[in-house]
Amino acid sequence: MADRFPCEVEVGGNITISQLKEVIAAAIADGASLDWGLGEPTLEDALAQIEEEGTLHFMDDQASYGEMRCVTGALGKLKIPYIQKSDAAYEYDASVVLFDGETSREFNGTQNGELLCSMDDVKNAIEMLKNGESDKALEHLESVCPNCEIPPLKII
């Protein structure tokens, strides 16, 4: 039996209708919905959310280990960008997974779904700034605490 806790996946980039149907089927397999506590997602509801918000959100308040493996697996296979945010629960830390369509990177997160940057990383960047190495400090901060925005989701 898996530990279950909340997870949200935000989808961006370009997607075809057939790909969207595949991702919706994966969300149903994961037990996810388009908003907290709703039923199974439908194509019509997903299209409405994309048109209204410019993105697609899948949510599951009882995700196995705080992950939507079917959804992220489908998106990874299709090379569609996403952000997965998982709450902390039990002995598991909150996490944020960024997938840019090619590479997946996992970071510690907060309960609000924000990236958590360590004080050591901030201190290292401050030291670089004091030494006049602003480009190096910026590069360091961008690597440990990247921008968590994904492109708007567009039907192609």
C-alpha positions in Angstrom: 0.0 0.0 0.0 1.4 3.3 -1.1 1.5 6.5 1.0 -0.9 9.0 -0.6 -0.7 12.7 -0.5 -1.5 15.7 -2.8 0.1 16.3 -6.2 -0.5 18.7 -9.0 0.7 18.6 -12.6 0.7 21.7 -14.8 1.0 21.1 -18.5 2.4 23.6 -21.1 3.8 23.6 -24.6 2.1 22.3 -27.8 -0.3 19.4 -27.9 -2.5 17.8 -30.5 -6.0 16.6 -29.7 -4.9 12.9 -30.0 -2.1 13.6 -27.5 -4.5 15.4 -25.2 -6.8 12.4 -25.2 -3.8 10.2 -24.3 -2.8 12.5 -21.4 -6.4 12.6 -20.2 -6.5 8.7 -20.2 -3.3 8.7 -18.2 -4.9 11.2 -15.7 -7.9 8.9 -15.3 -5.5 6.0 -14.7 -3.8 8.0 -12.0 -7.1 9.0 -10.4 -6.5 12.7 -11.2 -9.0 15.4 -12.0 -8.9 19.0 -13.4 -9.4 20.5 -10.0 -9.3 19.3 -6.4 -12.1 16.9 -5.6 -13.7 16.8 -9.1 -14.4 13.6 -11.1 -12.7 12.2 -14.0 -11.4 14.7 -16.6 -13.2 14.9 -20.0 -11.9 16.2 -23.3 -14.5 19.0 -23.3 -13.6 20.1 -19.7 -9.8 20.0 -20.6 -10.3 22.1 -23.7 -12.4 24.6 -21.7 -9.6 24.9 -19.1 -6.9 25.3 -21.7 -9.0 28.1 -23.4 -9.7 29.8 -20.1 -6.3 29.5 -18.4 -3.8 28.8 -21.1 -2.7 25.7 -19.3 -4.0 22.4 -18.1 -3.8 21.3 -14.4 -4.3 17.8 -13.1 -4.8 17.4 -9.4 -5.0 14.4 -7.1 -5.3 14.8 -3.3 -4.5 11.1 -2.9 -1.6 10.5 -5.4 0.5 7.5 -4.8 3.7 8.8 -3.1 2.6 12.3 -4.3 3.3 11.5 -7.9 1.2 11.1 -11.1 3.3 8.5 -12.8 0.9 7.8 -15.6 0.4 11.5 -16.5 4.1 12.4 -16.2 5.0 9.2 -18.1 2.7 10.1 -21.0 3.9 13.7 -21.0 7.5 12.6 -21.0 7.0 10.2 -23.9 5.2 12.9 -25.9 8.0 15.5 -24.9 5.4 17.9 -23.5 6.7 20.3 -20.7 5.2 20.0 -17.3 5.7 21.0 -13.6 4.8 18.4 -11.0 4.3 19.7 -7.4 4.0 17.3 -4.5 3.2 18.1 -0.9 5.3 16.9 2.0 3.8 14.0 3.9 5.1 11.5 6.4 8.8 11.1 5.8 8.6 12.6 2.3 9.7 16.2 1.5 7.7 18.4 -0.8 9.1 18.4 -4.3 8.9 20.2 -7.6 9.7 18.4 -10.8 10.4 20.4 -13.9 10.3 18.8 -17.3 11.2 21.0 -20.3 10.3 18.5 -23.0 13.7 16.9 -22.9 15.1 16.9 -19.4 13.5 16.3 -16.0 14.9 17.9 -12.9 13.7 17.4 -9.3 14.0 20.0 -6.5 12.9 20.3 -2.9 9.8 22.3 -2.6 7.5 24.0 -0.1 3.9 23.1 0.9 2.8 25.9 -1.5 4.5 24.3 -4.5 7.4 26.8 -4.6 11.1 25.8 -5.1 13.1 25.6 -1.9 16.7 27.0 -2.3 19.2 26.0 0.4 20.9 28.7 2.5 24.2 27.3 1.4 23.4 28.0 -2.2 22.3 31.6 -1.4 25.5 32.1 0.7 27.6 30.8 -2.2 26.0 33.2 -4.6 26.5 36.1 -2.1 30.2 35.2 -1.9 30.5 35.2 -5.6 28.8 38.6 -5.8 31.2 40.0 -3.2 34.1 38.7 -5.3 32.7 40.6 -8.4 31.5 37.4 -10.0 28.0 38.4 -10.8 27.6 36.3 -14.0 28.8 33.2 -12.0 26.5 34.0 -9.1 23.5 34.3 -11.5 24.4 31.1 -13.3 24.7 29.3 -9.9 21.3 30.6 -8.7 19.6 29.7 -12.0 20.9 26.2 -11.7 19.7 25.6 -8.1 16.5 27.6 -8.3 15.4 27.9 -11.9 12.4 29.7 -13.3 9.3 27.5 -12.7 7.3 28.8 -15.6 6.3 26.7 -18.5 5.0 27.9 -21.9 1.3 28.3 -22.4 -0.5 25.2 -23.6 -1.6 25.4 -27.2 -3.6 23.0 -29.3 -1.9 22.4 -32.6 
